[in-house]
Amino acid sequence: MDAAEDDREVLETGRSSGPVWFVLLALVAAVVAAVVLGQQPAAPAPVPDPAPPSSPPPSPAADPGPDLPLADVGTLVPGADGELVHLRTETAVVTVDLGTGRTTRVPAVLGSRVAGSTLVAGEGGALLLEGGSPVGAALRVRDGYPTALSLVGSWEALPGPDGAIWRADGAGGSRTSYSLSDLDGRDLGGRLPAAGGQVLPDGRGGLLAVDRAGLWRLDEDGTRDQVSPGRLLATGRNHLLVSECGPWRYCVQVLVDQRSGEREVVRSWPRDAVGGGRLSPDGSRLAVVVPTGDRAELHLVPTRGGEPVALLDQQAALPVPSESTLAWSEDGSTLLAVYRGRLTLLRGEDGEVVVPALGEERVLQLAACDCSQ
């Protein structure tokens, strides 16, 4: 039977003789096989190799994160965990925990005017303010992280109470007041009127105005209380040292208790010292830099009897005010000083000298927050 005849048979009878039934049988077998295979569990898909953990995204340029190239230097002041000293170098701010020795270093992007910059310690960090900047360009350093700030209208920063900071609203004769803020620049509500003239920190979070009539404490209600008719020589947490002169230019140095107002004469003030000293928390010792020509010498002066002692050899005159190179630990056991471009600690009554290994960068300024006020 040829193909044409077979087609006719299928159309007429609905069946075909020949190999058609083999085709049907093959189709049935294929369907059965597909059903059986479909009931078998599929082979598991291959598991791809685990991807390596991705690196965290880089920090933004304005907050580059901590830079920790310095090893811990060990305990510098026993029991002073969390007590920080901040050091200004030509390129960075270095922070040292006096109790644990943990040291961090962050780049200081405010660079050119070291002599005009201000380093102020606050609660848990420090603020570096560029001198003479009308927009208040500042660098905040906290926990090893730097943050650039623009403290608009702030020309000057001074230490305030409880780790806060006083910020001036202008420079010189254009200044009208200081406002109290935290390290982030948030206003804390305190304000001291201070129109013109020289204003200095009192060592315990307040501000002092200086004029020809003497030394005045600024109050929030706009009034001023006279502390002394003389000039300020040194500040401390609880005391001030002032020089008061009579009509014949005979001057005496007076230790003033800032809490009670009690006064006592100090007879051991070095004749060539010009001021900018730091008093220990109990007022019994005074650290002061004594200039000798183009150099300077660090003296420790007992305020209640005894002779001044030159603790360190001569060093080159500093490019910053001497008060920004001296601080006491909160317990008064240790004097912190910048000496020959290094942080130098003088411990105890005998002035044991310790120089931590903080690298070769020259230290220019230091600041420590007395947050125990």
C-alpha positions in Angstrom: 0.0 0.0 0.0 1.5 3.3 -1.0 1.2 6.5 1.0 -1.8 7.9 -0.9 -3.8 4.8 -0.4 -3.0 4.8 3.3 -4.2 8.3 3.7 -7.5 7.5 2.1 -8.0 4.5 4.4 -7.4 6.7 7.5 -9.9 9.3 6.2 -12.6 6.7 5.3 -12.3 4.3 8.2 -10.5 6.2 11.0 -7.7 3.6 11.2 -4.6 2.8 9.4 -2.9 -0.4 8.7 0.9 -0.5 8.4 3.4 1.2 10.8 1.0 3.7 12.3 0.3 1.6 15.4 4.1 1.5 16.1 4.1 5.3 16.2 1.2 5.3 18.6 2.9 2.8 20.8 6.1 4.9 20.9 4.1 8.0 21.9 2.4 6.1 24.8 5.8 4.8 26.0 7.2 8.3 25.9 4.2 9.7 28.0 4.6 6.9 30.6 8.3 7.6 30.9 7.8 11.3 31.4 5.3 10.6 34.2 7.6 8.2 36.0 10.6 10.6 35.7 8.5 13.5 36.9 7.8 11.7 40.2 11.6 11.4 40.9 13.1 14.1 43.1 15.1 16.7 41.2 18.8 16.8 41.7 19.8 19.7 43.9 21.1 22.7 42.2 24.9 23.2 42.6 25.7 25.5 45.5 27.9 28.4 44.4 31.1 29.0 46.2 30.6 31.5 49.0 31.6 35.0 48.0 34.4 36.6 50.1 33.0 39.0 52.7 32.7 42.5 51.3 34.8 45.3 52.8 32.8 48.0 54.6 32.2 51.1 52.5 34.9 53.8 52.9 34.1 56.5 55.4 33.2 59.9 53.9 36.0 62.3 53.3 34.8 64.6 56.0 35.0 61.9 58.6 38.0 59.7 57.7 37.8 57.7 60.9 40.5 57.0 63.5 44.1 57.0 62.7 46.0 54.8 65.2 49.7 54.6 64.3 50.8 55.1 67.9 51.2 52.2 70.4 49.7 52.5 73.8 52.1 54.1 76.2 51.0 52.5 79.4 49.6 54.0 82.5 50.8 57.6 83.0 48.7 58.7 85.9 47.4 55.8 88.1 43.6 55.8 88.5 43.1 58.4 85.8 41.2 56.2 83.3 39.2 58.3 80.9 41.2 61.5 81.7 42.4 62.8 78.4 45.2 65.2 77.3 45.1 66.5 73.8 48.3 67.5 72.0 48.5 69.9 69.0 51.3 69.1 66.6 52.0 70.8 63.3 50.0 68.2 61.4 47.7 66.4 63.9 45.9 66.3 67.2 47.1 63.4 69.4 44.9 62.3 72.3 46.3 60.3 75.2 44.3 58.6 78.0 46.4 59.2 81.1 45.0 56.2 82.9 45.1 53.5 80.2 47.8 54.9 77.9 45.5 54.5 74.8 46.7 56.9 72.1 45.0 58.2 69.0 46.1 60.5 66.3 44.0 62.4 63.7 45.2 64.8 61.0 44.7 68.4 61.8 43.3 70.0 58.6 43.6 73.5 60.1 47.2 74.0 59.2 48.8 77.3 58.6 48.4 79.5 61.7 49.6 77.4 64.6 50.3 80.5 66.7 46.8 81.8 66.2 44.9 78.5 66.7 43.1 77.6 69.9 42.9 74.0 71.3 40.2 73.7 73.9 39.4 70.4 75.7 35.8 69.5 76.4 33.8 66.5 77.6 35.4 63.5 75.9 37.2 65.4 73.1 38.7 68.7 71.9 38.0 71.5 69.6 40.7 73.1 67.4 39.6 76.6 66.3 41.5 78.4 63.6 42.6 81.8 64.9 41.0 84.9 63.2 38.5 82.9 61.2 35.3 84.9 60.7 33.4 81.7 59.9 34.6 79.8 62.9 36.4 77.0 60.9 37.0 74.3 63.5 38.0 70.7 63.9 36.3 68.5 66.5 38.2 65.5 67.7 36.3 62.8 69.7 37.2 59.1 70.1 39.8 59.3 67.5 37.5 60.7 64.8 37.9 64.2 63.3 34.8 66.2 62.2 35.1 69.5 60.4 32.7 72.1 61.8 31.7 75.6 60.8 30.8 77.5 64.0 29.4 80.6 62.2 30.3 83.8 64.0 32.6 82.2 66.5 36.0 83.9 66.6 37.2 82.5 69.9 36.6 79.5 72.2 37.4 79.2 75.9 36.9 76.3 78.3 33.5 76.3 80.1 32.0 74.4 83.0 31.5 70.6 83.0 33.3 70.1 79.7 31.3 72.7 77.8 32.9 75.6 75.7 32.3 79.3 75.7 32.1 80.7 72.1 32.5 84.4 71.4 30.1 86.1 68.9 32.8 88.4 67.5 36.4 89.6 67.8 37.8 92.4 70.0 35.6 95.4 70.0 32.9 93.8 68.0 32.3 91.0 70.6 29.2 91.4 72.7 28.9 88.0 74.5 30.0 84.5 75.0 27.5 81.6 74.6 27.8 78.2 76.1 27.8 75.1 73.7 28.9 71.5 73.6 31.6 70.1 71.4 29.1 69.6 68.6 28.3 73.3 68.6 24.8 72.9 70.2 23.7 75.9 72.3 23.4 74.9 75.9 21.6 78.1 76.9 24.3 79.9 79.0 25.3 83.4 77.9 27.8 86.0 79.4 27.7 89.6 78.3 31.3 90.6 77.4 31.5 93.8 75.3 35.1 94.3 74.2 38.2 94.1 76.3 40.3 91.0 77.2 38.5 88.0 78.5 40.2 85.0 80.1 39.1 81.6 81.6 39.2 81.4 85.4 40.2 77.8 85.5 36.9 76.5 86.8 34.5 77.1 83.9 33.9 80.8 84.3 35.2 83.9 82.6 37.2 86.9 83.8 37.3 90.4 82.2 40.5 92.4 82.4 40.7 96.2 82.3 42.8 99.0 83.8 40.8 98.8 87.0 41.7 95.1 87.6 40.1 91.7 87.3 36.3 91.1 87.1 34.2 88.0 87.2 31.4 88.0 84.5 27.9 87.1 85.5 24.9 86.0 83.3 22.8 89.0 84.5 25.4 91.4 82.9 27.0 92.5 86.2 30.7 92.2 87.0 32.2 91.4 90.4 35.7 92.6 91.1 38.1 89.8 92.0 41.2 92.0 92.4 42.5 95.5 91.4 45.7 93.8 90.1 46.6 91.6 87.1 46.2 87.9 86.7 49.3 85.7 86.9 47.9 82.1 87.1 44.7 80.2 87.2 43.6 76.9 88.8 40.5 74.9 89.5 40.0 76.5 92.9 42.5 79.4 93.0 43.8 82.5 91.2 47.2 84.1 91.6 47.2 87.9 91.1 49.7 90.7 91.4 48.6 93.8 93.2 50.8 96.9 93.3 50.7 99.9 95.7 51.2 103.6 94.9 55.0 103.2 95.0 54.9 100.3 92.5 55.6 97.8 95.3 53.8 94.7 94.2 52.8 91.5 96.1 51.5 88.3 94.8 48.2 87.1 96.3 46.6 83.7 96.1 42.8 84.0 96.0 40.5 81.1 96.8 37.7 81.2 94.2 35.3 79.4 96.5 35.6 81.5 99.7 37.4 84.6 98.6 40.1 84.1 101.1 43.5 85.7 100.3 47.1 84.9 101.2 50.4 86.4 100.1 52.8 84.3 98.0 56.4 85.2 98.6 58.1 82.8 96.2 57.0 84.1 92.9 60.0 84.1 90.4 61.0 87.7 89.7 61.3 87.3 85.9 58.1 85.3 85.5 55.5 87.2 83.5 52.3 85.2 84.0 50.4 82.4 82.3 51.0 79.9 85.1 49.0 76.9 86.2 48.0 76.3 89.8 47.5 72.8 91.2 44.0 71.8 92.2 44.7 72.5 95.9 46.6 75.7 95.1 49.7 74.5 96.8 52.0 74.5 93.7 52.3 76.7 90.7 53.9 75.8 87.4 55.2 78.8 85.4 57.5 79.4 82.5 60.2 82.0 83.2 61.7 83.6 80.0 65.5 84.1 79.9 66.3 86.1 76.7 65.1 84.1 73.7 64.7 80.9 75.7 62.4 79.8 78.6 62.6 77.7 81.8 59.9 75.8 83.6 59.7 76.5 87.4 57.6 74.8 90.1 56.7 77.3 92.8 55.4 76.4 96.3 52.7 78.9 97.2 52.8 78.3 100.9 56.5 78.6 101.7 59.6 77.3 100.1 61.7 78.3 97.1 61.0 78.0 93.3 62.7 75.0 91.6 63.7 74.9 88.0 62.5 71.5 87.0 63.6 71.4 83.4 66.5 72.8 81.5 66.2 75.7 79.2 64.2 75.3 76.0 63.5 77.5 73.0 60.8 80.1 73.5 57.4 78.7 72.4 55.3 80.1 69.5 52.2 79.9 71.6 51.2 81.3 75.1 52.8 79.4 77.9 49.5 78.7 79.6 48.6 76.5 76.6 51.6 74.3 77.3 50.8 73.4 81.0 48.1 71.5 82.8 47.6 69.4 85.9 46.1 66.0 86.3 42.7 66.1 88.0 44.1 64.7 91.2 47.0 67.2 91.3 49.7 64.5 91.4 51.2 65.1 87.9 52.1 68.2 85.9 51.7 67.9 82.2 54.0 70.2 80.1 55.2 70.7 76.6 59.0 70.6 76.8 61.4 70.5 73.8 58.5 69.6 71.6 57.5 66.6 73.7 54.8 65.8 76.2 56.6 65.7 79.5 55.1 64.5 82.9 56.5 65.6 86.2 55.2 63.4 89.0 55.0 63.9 92.7 56.7 66.5 94.9 60.2 65.7 93.6 59.2 66.2 89.9 60.1 62.7 88.5 60.3 63.3 84.8 58.5 60.9 82.4 58.5 61.4 78.6 56.0 59.0 76.8 57.1 57.6 73.5 54.6 59.4 71.2 56.7 59.6 68.0 58.8 62.3 66.6 56.2 65.0 65.8 56.9 68.2 67.6 54.2 69.1 70.2 53.1 72.7 70.2 50.1 72.9 72.5 48.2 70.8 75.0 44.7 71.0 76.5 43.1 68.9 79.3 39.5 69.1 80.4 39.1 69.4 84.2 35.7 67.8 84.0 35.6 67.1 87.7 34.5 70.7 88.4 
